[in-house]
Every structure is written in C-alpha cells, then in structure tokens.
Amino acid sequence: MQLDPDAQVLLDAMISAGLPPIETLTPAAARQRWRDIREALNQPQPAVAEVRELAAQGPHGSIPLRLYGHRALAPRAPQPVLVFFHGGGWVFGDLETHDNLCRSLANLAECAVVSVDYRLAPEAKFPVAVDDAFAATQWVADNAQTLGLDSGRLAVAGDSAGGNLATVVSLMAARSGAINIAYQVLLYPTTDLALTYDSYRRAGQQFNLTTAAMRWFRELYLTAADEVDDWRASPLRAKEFANMPPAFIATAGCDPLCDEAEAYARLLERNKVPVTLRHFPGQMHGFASMVGFVRAAEEVLADAGAALKEAWMPS
C-alpha cells in the first residue's frame, strides 16, 4: 500500500513527534492529546450563518448539542438537518474536535448540522453512547419546527466510532419507526468489533490507526466480550434491514477499518438499500478531518455534501 503524498507528510510528522501509542495512555491523556493536535493544526474555520448551543434530554441525562445553520434559522423556511456523531473510538472527541468538519458539512450540504456530544467510555460504557445518540436524534426530530429545521429531511452522519453510532441510530429508527431518517453518511465507520477483517492485517501496524489501538478502544467501550455480537456495537451483525435509509460510505485503503466498512456497504446493497461507496486507496483513517492538509478531505466532503443535497430534493 502506498500513501497519498499529502497523507505521507502527516504520517511523517506524527512519527517525528515521537508520541507514545494511544493504547499506552489513560483516557484522560488521550483526550488531551487529541485536543492538542486539533489546536496545533489550526485549520481555517468555515463561516456559517448561525451557531447555537443546545441540550437534549436522554435516559442518562442532558446531552450537549451544537447547531450550525448554513443560513439563518427560521421556522418559516425550515432547513434540512444532519445529526452528526464525532469519532474518537467512543473514548475521546467532542464538539470542538469536529467543529471544523461540521461547519464544512453545513455549507457543502446546504443544511443545518447538529453535532452530538454523547457520553464517552470508559466512564459511560456501551450502550450509553448508543442511548445518547438515539435520544439526541429523537430530540432533534421532535423539536425541529421550533428550531427552524425540517424533520422530513433529517439525515445522520459520523466518522469512525461516530459512523458506527450513525449506522446504529439508522437501524434503531428503521426498526422502531420513531424517526424518519432520510439518509446516512458514514465516513470510515466501525461496523464489526471482532476486528478480524483482512484490512487489520494489511493496515493495522504502520499507519495512524492500529489494531492495538482498536483493541484498546474496544476494551474501554465494552463491558463483556459477548457484546461484540450485539448489533448495537457491531451493526454488520444486524439481521433486519427493512426501511433503512440510503447511504454514502467512504473508506480509506490504508485504514484497518476499510474492509468492514465495505462489507457493510455490500450488506446494505444485498438488502436493496441504495449505497454510494467512495474508496480512497491512498488515504489513512480520519482523512476527512484533515481539510487544509489533505486534498482528498475536500473531495470526500464535497461528495458527501452533494449526496445529501440530492437526498434533500423532492422525490
């Protein structure tokens, strides 16, 4: 496997920094390192028309949200809305680490984006993050009119562990009928916590996300080994796909999660769910967040935005 030159520059910088492997850190130290990295990148911040700090109520208490409007929000002209779940292995990440990505998606998809600050492991073990994600999405749907949003044009999205939560929320909504989800955007999602796909062998050692790190995330997120088989942790193991929304799925060739994400795309297709699969062979895990450093980040976000705009159009 050969990295794209932009990605190689980033990987070389990571290696030169001499940072200890993530799995050797405490969760608190990992969270601080992630925040420090995002701050050091100092990415340009796309302007949006409006930003609001909100909170949803869920079974475990209040869930902080951040709402981005690509234009001023008004009930008389409701905007389509994308509910976004950040990555970070269910252990780190927050509203700030994905602020840039959410702003970009709001502008590219011409919609409002609601970023969800779900509870993190190991303080909140599985399925607390799932509960928070579904409750937040339900809250957005229920309060859409007041917020100037169109509940009939509601989509979900996430990267990595957030992509896992977006798939699970889509499955839960399809099964319960409680929320009408129009579309799902999954950026290199985690779909099977068994960690056995061949891309772990190909790409699990030498890039920015390793097999050892994934085992560390899994250990902190799950309480028991048999939870790997629960479709709320491993959506690739779900058996029922009736009423699932169409999906945009992006994968990276130098990413241990590549094969399971592509397997999920094929599973949706076998169940007659329309899927747009975009594969980036020379990219590492997390590349969509590297706007300003990796040209493929602009490409994948533009593709996702175009897919969402098409989904918003009247049928």
PASE-427040 format. One record per residue (C-alpha): x, y, z; residue number from 1; residue in one letter. Coordinates in nm, 2 decimals. Layout:
<recs>
REC      X      Y      Z resi resn
REC      X      Y      Z  NUM    a
...
</recs>
This chain:
<recs>
REC      X      Y      Z resi resn
REC   0.00   0.00   0.00    1    m
REC   0.12   0.35  -0.09    2    q
REC   0.01   0.66   0.09    3    l
REC  -0.11   0.96  -0.09    4    d
REC   0.17   1.23  -0.07    5    p
REC  -0.04   1.46   0.15    6    d
REC  -0.11   1.17   0.39    7    a
REC   0.25   1.07   0.39    8    q
REC   0.35   1.42   0.51    9    v
REC   0.11   1.39   0.80   10    l
REC   0.23   1.04   0.89   11    l
REC   0.59   1.15   0.88   12    d
REC   0.51   1.44   1.12   13    a
REC   0.34   1.20   1.36   14    m
REC   0.64   0.97   1.36   15    i
REC   0.88   1.27   1.41   16    s
REC   0.68   1.39   1.71   17    a
REC   0.76   1.07   1.89   18    g
REC   0.42   1.05   2.06   19    l
REC   0.36   0.73   2.26   20    p
REC   0.10   0.49   2.12   21    p
REC  -0.26   0.58   2.21   22    i
REC  -0.31   0.24   2.38   23    e
REC  -0.04   0.33   2.64   24    t
REC  -0.23   0.64   2.75   25    l
REC  -0.50   0.69   3.01   26    t
REC  -0.84   0.80   2.86   27    p
REC  -0.78   1.15   3.01   28    a
REC  -0.44   1.18   2.85   29    a
REC  -0.57   1.06   2.51   30    a
REC  -0.85   1.32   2.52   31    r
REC  -0.60   1.60   2.60   32    q
REC  -0.37   1.48   2.32   33    r
REC  -0.65   1.48   2.07   34    w
REC  -0.75   1.84   2.17   35    r
REC  -0.38   1.95   2.15   36    d
REC  -0.35   1.80   1.80   37    i
REC  -0.66   1.97   1.67   38    r
REC  -0.55   2.30   1.82   39    e
REC  -0.20   2.27   1.67   40    a
REC  -0.35   2.20   1.32   41    l
REC  -0.51   2.55   1.34   42    n
REC  -0.74   2.47   1.04   43    q
REC  -0.93   2.75   0.88   44    p
REC  -1.28   2.78   1.02   45    q
REC  -1.55   2.79   0.76   46    p
REC  -1.80   3.06   0.83   47    a
REC  -2.16   2.96   0.89   48    v
REC  -2.46   3.19   0.94   49    a
REC  -2.56   3.07   1.29   50    e
REC  -2.43   2.86   1.58   51    v
REC  -2.64   2.77   1.88   52    r
REC  -2.55   2.57   2.19   53    e
REC  -2.84   2.34   2.29   54    l
REC  -2.91   2.03   2.50   55    a
REC  -3.13   1.73   2.46   56    a
REC  -3.26   1.51   2.73   57    q
REC  -3.19   1.14   2.72   58    g
REC  -3.22   0.84   2.95   59    p
REC  -2.88   0.92   3.11   60    h
REC  -2.94   1.29   3.15   61    g
REC  -2.86   1.60   2.95   62    s
REC  -2.67   1.57   2.61   63    i
REC  -2.49   1.88   2.49   64    p
REC  -2.56   1.97   2.12   65    l
REC  -2.42   2.23   1.88   66    r
REC  -2.64   2.35   1.60   67    l
REC  -2.49   2.50   1.28   68    y
REC  -2.71   2.68   1.03   69    g
REC  -2.56   2.74   0.68   70    h
REC  -2.81   3.02   0.67   71    r
REC  -3.01   3.19   0.94   72    a
REC  -3.26   2.95   1.10   73    l
REC  -3.62   3.04   1.08   74    a
REC  -3.94   2.83   1.13   75    p
REC  -4.09   2.98   0.81   76    r
REC  -3.82   2.83   0.59   77    a
REC  -3.71   2.52   0.77   78    p
REC  -3.37   2.37   0.67   79    q
REC  -3.28   2.01   0.62   80    p
REC  -3.08   1.88   0.91   81    v
REC  -2.78   1.64   0.96   82    l
REC  -2.73   1.49   1.30   83    v
REC  -2.36   1.43   1.34   84    f
REC  -2.17   1.19   1.58   85    f
REC  -1.80   1.25   1.62   86    h
REC  -1.53   0.99   1.61   87    g
REC  -1.27   0.91   1.87   88    g
REC  -1.31   0.54   1.95   89    g
REC  -1.60   0.62   2.19   90    w
REC  -1.33   0.74   2.43   91    v
REC  -1.24   1.09   2.31   92    f
REC  -1.36   1.36   2.08   93    g
REC  -1.62   1.63   2.15   94    d
REC  -1.79   1.93   1.99   95    l
REC  -1.47   2.12   1.95   96    e
REC  -1.26   1.84   1.78   97    t
REC  -1.52   1.82   1.50   98    h
REC  -1.63   2.18   1.48   99    d
REC  -1.44   2.24   1.15  100    n
REC  -1.59   1.93   0.99  101    l
REC  -1.95   2.01   1.09  102    c
REC  -1.91   2.37   0.96  103    r
REC  -1.79   2.23   0.63  104    s
REC  -2.07   1.98   0.60  105    l
REC  -2.33   2.25   0.68  106    a
REC  -2.21   2.46   0.39  107    n
REC  -2.15   2.18   0.14  108    l
REC  -2.48   2.01   0.20  109    a
REC  -2.67   2.34   0.24  110    e
REC  -2.83   2.22   0.56  111    c
REC  -2.82   2.26   0.94  112    a
REC  -2.59   2.03   1.13  113    v
REC  -2.64   1.92   1.49  114    v
REC  -2.33   1.79   1.65  115    s
REC  -2.39   1.55   1.94  116    v
REC  -2.16   1.54   2.25  117    d
REC  -2.25   1.19   2.36  118    y
REC  -2.11   1.03   2.68  119    r
REC  -1.77   0.87   2.65  120    l
REC  -1.61   0.54   2.76  121    a
REC  -1.49   0.41   3.00  122    p
REC  -1.69   0.63   3.23  123    e
REC  -2.00   0.55   3.02  124    a
REC  -1.98   0.20   2.88  125    k
REC  -2.18   0.05   2.60  126    f
REC  -2.46   0.11   2.52  127    p
REC  -2.47   0.45   2.68  128    v
REC  -2.33   0.63   2.37  129    a
REC  -2.59   0.45   2.16  130    v
REC  -2.87   0.56   2.40  131    d
REC  -2.74   0.92   2.39  132    d
REC  -2.71   0.92   2.01  133    a
REC  -3.07   0.79   1.95  134    f
REC  -3.21   1.02   2.22  135    a
REC  -3.04   1.32   2.06  136    a
REC  -3.17   1.23   1.72  137    t
REC  -3.52   1.19   1.85  138    q
REC  -3.50   1.52   2.03  139    w
REC  -3.39   1.70   1.71  140    v
REC  -3.68   1.54   1.52  141    a
REC  -3.93   1.63   1.79  142    d
REC  -3.81   1.99   1.82  143    n
REC  -3.74   2.05   1.45  144    a
REC  -4.02   2.30   1.39  145    q
REC  -3.92   2.52   1.69  146    t
REC  -3.56   2.52   1.57  147    l
REC  -3.63   2.60   1.21  148    g
REC  -3.55   2.25   1.09  149    l
REC  -3.73   2.02   0.85  150    d
REC  -3.79   1.68   1.03  151    s
REC  -3.89   1.54   0.69  152    g
REC  -3.54   1.59   0.57  153    r
REC  -3.33   1.45   0.86  154    l
REC  -3.01   1.26   0.80  155    a
REC  -2.74   1.12   1.03  156    v
REC  -2.37   1.11   0.98  157    a
REC  -2.05   1.02   1.17  158    g
REC  -1.68   0.94   1.13  159    d
REC  -1.52   0.62   1.27  160    s
REC  -1.69   0.55   1.60  161    a
REC  -1.94   0.82   1.51  162    g
REC  -2.01   0.64   1.19  163    g
REC  -2.08   0.33   1.40  164    n
REC  -2.33   0.53   1.60  165    l
REC  -2.49   0.67   1.29  166    a
REC  -2.54   0.32   1.15  167    t
REC  -2.69   0.20   1.48  168    v
REC  -2.93   0.50   1.50  169    v
REC  -3.04   0.43   1.15  170    s
REC  -3.11   0.07   1.24  171    l
REC  -3.29   0.16   1.56  172    m
REC  -3.50   0.42   1.38  173    a
REC  -3.59   0.18   1.10  174    a
REC  -3.70  -0.09   1.35  175    r
REC  -3.90   0.14   1.58  176    s
REC  -4.04   0.38   1.32  177    g
REC  -3.99   0.65   1.58  178    a
REC  -3.78   0.87   1.35  179    i
REC  -3.78   0.91   0.97  180    n
REC  -3.42   0.92   0.86  181    i
REC  -3.37   1.02   0.50  182    a
REC  -3.00   0.94   0.46  183    y
REC  -2.69   0.83   0.63  184    q
REC  -2.33   0.95   0.57  185    v
REC  -2.07   0.71   0.71  186    l
REC  -1.70   0.81   0.70  187    l
REC  -1.48   0.50   0.75  188    y
REC  -1.72   0.36   1.01  189    p
REC  -1.65   0.09   1.26  190    t
REC  -1.91  -0.19   1.19  191    t
REC  -1.77  -0.50   1.35  192    d
REC  -1.58  -0.50   1.68  193    l
REC  -1.45  -0.85   1.63  194    a
REC  -1.15  -0.68   1.45  195    l
REC  -1.10  -0.98   1.22  196    t
REC  -1.12  -0.83   0.87  197    y
REC  -0.82  -0.86   0.64  198    d
REC  -0.75  -0.49   0.64  199    s
REC  -0.64  -0.53   1.00  200    y
REC  -0.35  -0.74   0.86  201    r
REC  -0.28  -0.51   0.57  202    r
REC  -0.30  -0.18   0.75  203    a
REC  -0.31  -0.25   1.12  204    g
REC   0.05  -0.17   1.21  205    q
REC   0.21   0.11   1.01  206    q
REC  -0.04   0.39   0.99  207    f
REC  -0.21   0.63   1.23  208    n
REC  -0.48   0.38   1.35  209    l
REC  -0.35   0.04   1.46  210    t
REC  -0.50  -0.29   1.56  211    t
REC  -0.36  -0.24   1.91  212    a
REC  -0.54   0.10   1.94  213    a
REC  -0.87  -0.06   1.82  214    m
REC  -0.84  -0.33   2.09  215    r
REC  -0.78  -0.05   2.34  216    w
REC  -1.09   0.13   2.23  217    f
REC  -1.30  -0.19   2.23  218    r
REC  -1.18  -0.28   2.58  219    e
REC  -1.27   0.06   2.72  220    l
REC  -1.61   0.07   2.54  221    y
REC  -1.75  -0.27   2.60  222    l
REC  -1.82  -0.44   2.94  223    t
REC  -1.82  -0.80   2.83  224    a
REC  -1.67  -0.99   2.54  225    a
REC  -2.01  -1.12   2.41  226    d
REC  -2.12  -0.76   2.35  227    e
REC  -1.92  -0.78   2.02  228    v
REC  -2.21  -0.98   1.88  229    d
REC  -2.47  -0.72   1.98  230    d
REC  -2.57  -0.53   1.66  231    w
REC  -2.57  -0.21   1.85  232    r
REC  -2.20  -0.25   1.89  233    a
REC  -2.13  -0.43   1.56  234    s
REC  -2.40  -0.32   1.31  235    p
REC  -2.26  -0.56   1.05  236    l
REC  -2.41  -0.84   1.25  237    r
REC  -2.77  -0.70   1.23  238    a
REC  -3.02  -0.93   1.07  239    k
REC  -3.30  -0.68   0.98  240    e
REC  -3.26  -0.40   0.73  241    f
REC  -3.61  -0.31   0.63  242    a
REC  -3.68   0.06   0.59  243    n
REC  -3.31   0.15   0.61  244    m
REC  -3.22   0.49   0.45  245    p
REC  -2.98   0.52   0.16  246    p
REC  -2.62   0.56   0.25  247    a
REC  -2.30   0.74   0.14  248    f
REC  -2.00   0.54   0.27  249    i
REC  -1.63   0.65   0.24  250    a
REC  -1.34   0.41   0.30  251    t
REC  -0.96   0.46   0.31  252    a
REC  -0.72   0.20   0.17  253    g
REC  -0.46   0.25   0.45  254    c
REC  -0.71   0.20   0.73  255    d
REC  -0.77  -0.12   0.93  256    p
REC  -1.15  -0.04   0.92  257    l
REC  -1.16  -0.04   0.54  258    c
REC  -1.29  -0.40   0.48  259    d
REC  -1.56  -0.39   0.74  260    e
REC  -1.70  -0.07   0.61  261    a
REC  -1.70  -0.21   0.26  262    e
REC  -1.87  -0.53   0.39  263    a
REC  -2.14  -0.31   0.55  264    y
REC  -2.19  -0.13   0.21  265    a
REC  -2.23  -0.47   0.04  266    r
REC  -2.47  -0.59   0.31  267    l
REC  -2.69  -0.29   0.26  268    l
REC  -2.69  -0.34  -0.11  269    e
REC  -2.79  -0.71  -0.07  270    r
REC  -3.09  -0.58   0.13  271    n
REC  -3.19  -0.34  -0.15  272    k
REC  -3.06  -0.02   0.02  273    v
REC  -2.91   0.23  -0.22  274    p
REC  -2.54   0.29  -0.14  275    v
REC  -2.28   0.52  -0.28  276    t
REC  -1.94   0.38  -0.19  277    l
REC  -1.63   0.61  -0.23  278    r
REC  -1.29   0.44  -0.18  279    h
REC  -0.97   0.64  -0.13  280    f
REC  -0.69   0.39  -0.17  281    p
REC  -0.40   0.62  -0.06  282    g
REC  -0.56   0.76   0.25  283    q
REC  -0.54   0.69   0.62  284    m
REC  -0.81   0.67   0.88  285    h
REC  -0.95   1.01   0.97  286    g
REC  -0.86   1.19   0.65  287    f
REC  -1.19   1.37   0.61  288    a
REC  -1.10   1.58   0.91  289    s
REC  -0.77   1.70   0.75  290    m
REC  -0.91   1.99   0.55  291    v
REC  -0.62   2.22   0.46  292    g
REC  -0.37   1.94   0.48  293    f
REC  -0.51   1.65   0.27  294    v
REC  -0.67   1.74  -0.06  295    r
REC  -0.88   1.43  -0.05  296    a
REC  -1.06   1.57   0.26  297    a
REC  -1.22   1.84   0.04  298    e
REC  -1.31   1.58  -0.22  299    e
REC  -1.48   1.34   0.02  300    v
REC  -1.67   1.62   0.20  301    l
REC  -1.78   1.76  -0.13  302    a
REC  -1.91   1.42  -0.24  303    d
REC  -2.09   1.37   0.09  304    a
REC  -2.24   1.72   0.06  305    g
REC  -2.36   1.65  -0.30  306    a
REC  -2.52   1.32  -0.19  307    a
REC  -2.70   1.49   0.09  308    l
REC  -2.83   1.77  -0.14  309    k
REC  -2.96   1.51  -0.37  310    e
REC  -3.13   1.34  -0.08  311    a
REC  -3.30   1.66   0.02  312    w
REC  -3.46   1.71  -0.32  313    m
REC  -3.83   1.62  -0.35  314    p
REC  -3.88   1.27  -0.49  315    s
</recs>
